């Protein structure tokens, strides 16, 4: 398997034909997996915004005030309002905002970006990243597309690439019912293939001002396994989400309920 970044892409702006721009820079094969950063998908789809687009509610002001006390710096309540607007639920309001996006991804600040947005203050995640992946797939010579983002992880330092949308391949390999080398039947192993492809892409696309937003994974074979479209856990199946709902942050001495 080979993973390489697609060089030479211009700054992406609203209305740009992202698929055509990618195809101009690389000779794609039908079985390639094209991994595209959500940032450029959002830019092409016009998912930029200004802070003034989000007049703060009382809840947003309270969240910003509390975070300001905890982190020792002033927080903009308009940003908190933007996170609320992009979220189905906030699992944490302190010591940072952990949000459930409207398409099921759980991430800090609902994935809203404030860097690498030359013409706006905020960059929102695509509204429906899997639909975005499907649209790109329709216009690309490659049959498989993954829309990626970076995300932190509990219990570990650092971020890694994750999939937020995909098309043309299952989200996961389902190994249940297959056997290990000793003949034991696997009962719980489901491998998140789209996340692993996103992480591999992130190794070569990089970060910061030297980053490139698209990578190609070549000669990846899904193999003779059952596939699953499940990536984001359902509420009933997510014990961590349930635990967070019952937890409150105790590091803010100003709070009487923490």
C-alpha positions in Angstrom: 0.0 0.0 0.0 1.2 3.5 -0.9 0.1 6.8 0.6 1.1 10.2 -1.0 0.0 13.8 -0.7 -1.5 15.6 -3.7 0.7 18.7 -4.4 -0.1 21.8 -6.2 -3.7 22.5 -5.1 -4.6 26.2 -5.0 -6.3 27.9 -2.1 -9.9 26.6 -2.2 -12.8 29.0 -2.2 -16.5 28.8 -2.2 -17.9 27.4 -5.4 -14.7 25.8 -6.6 -14.9 22.4 -8.3 -12.8 20.6 -5.8 -13.0 17.2 -7.6 -11.7 18.8 -10.8 -8.9 20.6 -9.0 -7.8 17.3 -7.4 -8.0 15.4 -10.7 -5.8 18.0 -12.5 -3.0 17.3 -10.0 -2.9 13.5 -9.9 -3.5 10.6 -12.2 -6.1 8.7 -10.2 -6.9 5.0 -10.5 -10.4 3.6 -10.0 -9.4 1.7 -6.8 -7.6 4.6 -5.2 -8.9 6.0 -1.9 -8.9 9.8 -2.0 -8.7 11.3 1.5 -9.8 15.0 1.5 -9.5 17.3 4.5 -12.8 18.6 5.7 -11.3 22.1 5.7 -11.2 22.3 1.9 -14.6 20.5 1.5 -16.1 23.2 3.8 -14.4 26.0 1.9 -15.8 24.8 -1.4 -19.2 24.4 0.1 -19.2 27.9 1.6 -19.1 26.8 5.2 -17.3 29.9 6.4 -18.8 32.4 8.9 -18.2 35.5 10.8 -18.4 35.7 14.6 -21.1 38.4 14.2 -23.3 35.8 12.5 -23.8 34.3 16.0 -25.3 36.8 18.4 -24.7 35.2 21.8 -27.5 33.8 23.9 -27.4 33.8 27.7 -26.2 30.2 27.6 -23.3 31.1 25.3 -22.3 34.0 27.6 -22.4 31.8 30.6 -20.2 29.1 28.8 -17.7 31.7 27.7 -17.5 33.4 31.1 -16.9 30.0 32.8 -14.2 28.9 30.3 -12.6 32.3 30.7 -12.3 31.8 34.5 -11.0 28.3 34.1 -8.5 29.0 31.4 -7.5 32.5 32.6 -8.2 34.3 29.4 -11.3 36.0 27.9 -13.5 33.9 25.7 -15.7 35.2 23.0 -19.4 34.3 23.6 -20.1 34.5 19.9 -17.8 31.5 19.4 -19.6 29.6 22.1 -22.9 30.4 20.3 -21.4 29.1 17.0 -20.6 25.9 18.7 -24.1 25.7 20.1 -25.6 26.3 16.6 -23.5 23.5 15.1 -24.2 21.0 17.8 -26.9 18.5 18.7 -25.7 18.4 22.3 -22.9 19.6 24.5 -21.5 16.8 26.5 -19.0 19.1 28.3 -19.1 22.9 28.8 -16.0 22.9 31.0 -13.0 22.6 31.1 -13.6 22.7 27.3 -16.5 22.3 25.0 -17.1 18.8 23.8 -20.0 18.7 21.3 -22.0 16.1 19.4 -22.3 17.4 15.8 -25.5 17.1 13.9 -24.1 14.3 11.8 -22.9 12.3 14.9 -19.3 13.1 15.3 -18.2 14.0 18.8 -15.4 16.5 18.9 -14.1 19.7 20.7 -15.9 22.9 19.7 -18.0 21.0 17.1 -15.0 20.9 14.9 -15.1 24.7 14.2 -11.7 25.9 12.9 -10.2 29.4 13.3 -7.0 28.8 11.4 -6.3 28.7 7.7 -9.4 30.6 6.9 -8.1 33.7 4.9 -11.5 35.2 4.0 -13.5 34.5 7.2 -13.2 34.2 11.0 -14.7 30.7 11.3 -14.7 27.5 9.3 -17.5 25.1 10.1 -17.5 21.3 9.3 -19.4 20.2 6.3 -23.1 19.8 7.1 -23.2 16.2 5.8 -19.7 14.9 5.2 -20.7 11.6 3.8 -22.9 13.3 1.2 -19.9 15.5 0.4 -17.8 12.4 0.0 -20.4 10.9 -2.3 -20.5 14.0 -4.4 -16.7 14.1 -4.8 -16.8 10.4 -5.7 -19.3 11.0 -8.5 -16.8 13.5 -10.1 -13.5 11.7 -9.5 -11.9 8.9 -11.4 -11.4 7.1 -8.1 -14.2 5.0 -6.6 -13.5 5.6 -2.9 -13.4 8.9 -0.9 -12.9 9.7 2.8 -13.5 13.2 4.2 -11.0 13.6 7.1 -10.5 15.8 10.2 -8.1 15.8 13.1 -9.2 15.0 16.6 -7.7 14.5 20.0 -8.1 11.2 21.9 -8.9 10.4 25.6 -6.0 9.1 27.6 -3.4 10.1 25.0 -1.5 13.2 23.9 -1.7 14.4 20.4 -4.2 14.4 17.6 -4.7 12.0 14.7 -6.7 11.9 11.5 -10.2 10.6 11.7 -13.0 10.1 9.1 -16.0 12.3 9.3 -17.5 11.1 6.0 -16.9 8.4 3.4 -18.3 7.0 0.2 -17.5 3.9 -1.9 -16.4 1.6 0.9 -17.7 0.4 4.2 -16.7 2.3 7.4 -15.5 -0.8 9.1 -14.2 -4.3 8.6 -16.3 -6.7 10.6 -14.2 -9.6 11.8 -16.8 -11.2 14.0 -17.4 -14.8 13.1 -13.9 -15.2 11.6 -11.1 -17.0 13.5 -7.7 -16.2 14.9 -4.6 -18.3 14.2 -5.5 -20.7 17.0 -9.0 -21.3 15.6 -10.9 -19.2 18.2 -13.9 -17.3 16.8 -13.6 -13.5 17.0 -16.6 -12.1 18.9 -16.0 -8.4 19.2 -13.4 -7.2 16.6 -14.7 -4.5 14.3 -11.9 -2.5 12.6 -12.5 1.2 11.8 -11.0 1.2 8.3 -12.0 4.7 7.3 -10.4 6.1 10.5 -7.2 4.2 9.8 -7.1 5.5 6.2 -7.6 9.0 7.5 -4.8 8.6 10.0 -2.5 7.3 7.3 -3.4 10.2 5.1 -2.7 12.7 7.9 0.9 11.4 8.2 1.7 12.7 4.7 -0.6 15.7 4.4 0.9 17.4 7.5 -0.3 20.4 9.5 0.1 24.1 9.7 1.2 26.3 6.8 3.0 23.5 5.1 0.1 21.1 5.0 -1.6 19.7 1.9 -5.3 18.9 2.1 -5.6 15.8 -0.1 -3.8 12.4 0.0 -4.2 9.3 -2.0 -4.1 5.8 -0.6 -3.1 3.4 -3.4 -3.4 -0.4 -3.5 -5.5 -0.7 -0.4 -7.5 -3.8 -0.4 -10.5 -4.2 1.9 -10.3 -7.9 1.7 -12.9 -10.7 2.0 -14.6 -9.4 5.1 -18.1 -8.3 6.0 -18.5 -4.5 6.0 -20.3 -2.2 8.4 -21.4 1.4 8.0 -21.3 2.0 11.7 -18.8 4.5 12.8 -20.4 6.8 15.3 -21.9 5.0 18.3 -25.6 5.3 19.0 -26.7 7.0 22.3 -27.9 3.7 23.8 -24.6 2.0 23.0 -22.3 4.8 24.1 -21.5 4.4 27.8 -18.9 7.2 27.7 -21.5 9.7 26.5 -23.9 8.5 29.2 -21.2 8.9 31.9 -20.3 12.4 30.7 -23.9 13.5 30.9 -23.8 12.6 34.6 -20.4 14.3 35.3 -19.6 17.9 36.2 -16.2 19.6 36.2 -14.9 20.3 39.6 -11.9 22.6 38.8 -13.8 25.9 38.8 -14.0 27.2 42.4 -16.6 29.7 41.3 -19.2 27.0 40.6 -21.3 25.9 43.5 -22.6 22.8 41.7 -19.3 21.3 40.6 
